[in-house]
Amino acid sequence: MNKKYLVWIIIALLFLFFWLSNKDRLLDYDDYKEMELLSKKSHIELGKEGYSELDIEKIEQFNVNYKNHLKLLDIVENDNIENYGYNNRSLDNKTKSDIVYDENHYTIQDSGLSYTTTIMDLIGDKGREAGRIVIEFEWGTIPHTQNQYINVEYPKYIPANIYTLLKYKKPDDEYDVVYKMCELKPYNFIDVFFADIATEKTINQENYILSSGTIVLDVESTIKGIGIMPLSVTSKYVEKSLFGKEKVLSEQKIVNAEQISNPIINENLIELAKYDEITLYANSPAEEGIYKGITVKIKDKKVNFPWYNERESAFWPTINKADINADGNDEIVIVLTTGEGTGICIQELHLLNMEDLSEITGMENPLEVIKNNVSSTIAKNHGQVSVKVEWDGNIMERTYQESDASVWNDKVVFGNIVKYGVYENKLYAFLPGSLSFGGLYEFEAAIEYGTDLKVQKITIEDTNKESAFEKIKNQ
């Protein structure tokens, strides 16, 4: 053999060996016995075995997801899902929620797919609104494509528990059934849940086709308070073609699920929110999708403010009371939504004195706080992406596969989503950080304000492990 060719063959073999040695080990999420064994290993051990950071997160969350999967399977096989509410509390005629809606309708419904979303339960839990969302689907035909997903939006809520159950049948034997769960990505799913659905699976070298499925989401409001946070849901079943195009097969919208609806007071005012004796009204009708001019009323006192809020009821204001300035008296905390869209949700916070409804100002702008105190870099290198975030002498570094996103940012982008919360008489601003175009939110900044409304503390959390809101709540 020509020496020149031999050299090239050796170089090619060395390159192949190097590529294989650096390639992430593939994770078979459907092998539940193997997943249970892997879940007993440490993060470091899994990394040494070649699993990616994303797969390690999936392994670490497997036991919780699998336990919930088995619980849902037991309910479906031996009982009725309608008998269980939030956190699987028993429902009967005495405990069932009397739920009303402003709207509950389908915008799209595929003829070959039965797809239904139900709010099964609404209660107060630990000072927050909470409820159970049940998504059930069944194919009357063979699914159209291999790649599909379910997307469920529930603004201002976060899951406390997620249960998934997918039913697969052999094409030539409908009695040969296998149950699987969704391979959930390790996200906190604030405001939105999504899960890929494989319509075909090879199990024990046999081909199985997706027949039906059930997904149960126990959700709680991200803002503390009972009777102030209606639950609105937009639920979609979407298919993806080989060329990346998407088609919504079914979509259902549930608007303002609660015990009482928000009435129109008169032809000029609409009630947007109510908490104890405090009520918020807006000038009606809305102009170009925005309510312009907000009135705050407490007992016999009423003040008009030049504020504005999104018209969609899912983004209506929230009201809370808390002693923010530590003077021994509660202040009124009002959170408005002034901008929303795909990957965008901008809230605005106002603080009022309870006695005269005068506004308390001087709160530092969270966007300026992040701009002046947080820096970051995103760098691609040989198929991997390194992300580094620095703030107040702290450093957080994470590594991702370049394939995790199509278009990466050159730094972590904060500001597309700005939200506020109150916990134990303290104000917080929450700003998820996007790593990519289209919104790969892997970090979340939490800004804690002091009694003078100045920034007291900045923390940044990896949302795959625990959201900033969850960490504050669990402290």
Buried (B, 14 or more C-beta within 10 A) or exposed (E): EEEEEEEEEEEEEEEEEEEEEEEBEEBEBBEBEEBEEBBEBEEEEBEEEEBBBBBBBBBBBBEEBBEBBBBBBEBBEEEEBEBBBBBBBEBEEEEBBEBBBBEBEEEEBBEEBBBBBBBBBBBBBEEBBBBBBBBBBBBEEEBBEBBBBBBBBBBBBBBBBBBBBBBBBBEEEEEEEBBBBBBBBBBBBBBBBBBEBBBBBEEEEEEBBBBBBBBBBBBBBBBBBBBBBBBBBBBBBBBBEEEEEEBEBBBBBBBBBBEEBBEEEEEEBBBBBBBEEBBBBBBBEBEEEEBEBBBBBBEEEEBEBEBBBBBBBBBBBBBBBBBBBEEEEBBBBBBBBBBBEEEEBBBBBBBBBBEEBEBBEEBBEBBEBBEEBBEBEBEEEEEBBEBBBBBEEEEBEBEBBEEBBEEBBEBBBBBBBBBBBBBEBBBBBBBBBBBBEEBBBBBBBBBBBBBEBEBEEBBBBBBBEBBBBBBBBEE
